[in-house]
């Protein structure tokens, strides 16, 4: 059994990267392997946005990531620096920066690049989707 880490760098609906990463995760799990975690970086941080509202006949990528987390306890880390630059923040970060709203909530967690390094160390393979 192998441990895979996923690095997602593409934005939902404008890049095939998040959907490919999600399909890869399900394929890996179906073969008895594990996902050590997912790290969202660059435009990939948009996958965590609460404000995503795709049409009902399309896959809601945020909800699909949450389902992966709930079914397989996959950690969903979002690069805090990349997120803040793009206007995405958790409730605590919104409060810290004096903003009135937030758009990232659990199970997505704002973390630093140290989490990416830890994921790389925990995983047998780190696969990048850009």
N, C-alpha and C positions, 0 to 999 in steps of 0.2 A: 504494500500500500504506500502510495506517495502523497506527500503534502504539496499542494500547489498554492502559490500566492498570486494574486491578480493585481496588476497595476492598470487602472482605467484612466486614460487621458483624453478621451473624446467626449464631446457633449452629446446628450441624448437628442435624437431626431435630426441632428445635422452631421453626425458621424456614425458609421456602422460599428465603431469600437465598443460602445456599451452593450449593444445587443449581442455582438459576437462574444464578448466576455461572459455574458449571462448564459448563452448557449454552451460555451465551453465549460463553465462551472457545472451545469446540469449534466453534461456528458461525462465529465470527470467523476462526479458523484455517482452516476449510474454504473460506473465501472468499479466502484468500491474504493475509490481514492477519497481524499479529503481536501477541502479548501481551508487553508490556514488563515486566510483573510483577504479582504479587498481594500486597496488603497486608491482613492479617487484624487487625481492630481491634474493640474492645468485646467482645461475646460471640462474635464471629467467631473469636477466638483458639482456641476449643474445637475448631475444625477440625483443629488440629495435634496433638491429644492422642493419644499412643500407647495410651491406655487405652480408646479407643472400640472397642466390640465389637458392632456391629449384627448382627442375624440374617443368616445366609448368603444368604437370598433378597432382601436389601436391598442397595442400593448402599453400599459403604463409602466415605464421602466422603473420609476421610483418604487412603486408597489411591488414590482417583481423582485427588486433587490431586498425589500423588506421581507417578502415571502421566503427568499433564500436564507435570510438571517433567522427567521422564525423556525423554519424547518430543519436547518442544519447548523445553527449557532455560528454562522459565519460573521466575523467581525467586519464592520463597515466603517473604515476610517476615511476622513476627508481632510485634506491638507488645509490647515487653518490659514496660512498665508495666501494660497491660491484662492480660497473661498472668500476671504475678506476683500481681496482685490476685485473680485467679481460681484460683490454685493450680496454674498451669502453668509449668514451668521446664525448661530444658535441664540437661544433666549439670553443666556448669560453674557455672550459676546455683544449682543444688541444693547443690553443694559450697560455694559462696560464702556461702549462707544457712544452712549447717549442716543441710541436709535429707538424708535417707538415700535418697531416690528422686527420679527425674526422669521427665517424661512428654512431652517434646518432643525430637525428634532430627532430624538432617538428612533430607531437604533443607530442612525448615523451619528458619528462622533467626530468633532473637530480635534485634530491631532497635528503634531509636527512631523517633520521629515524623519525624526528618530523612529517613529512607528513604521515607516517604510523600511528602514534598515533592519528593524527587529523582524518584520515580516520576511524580509529576504533571508535572514538567518534561520528563521523557523521553517521555512519552506524548502523542499528539495528543488523546486523550480519556481522562479518568478517569471510569469508570463505578462508581457506588456501589450496592451490594446490601445493603439493610438490612432 
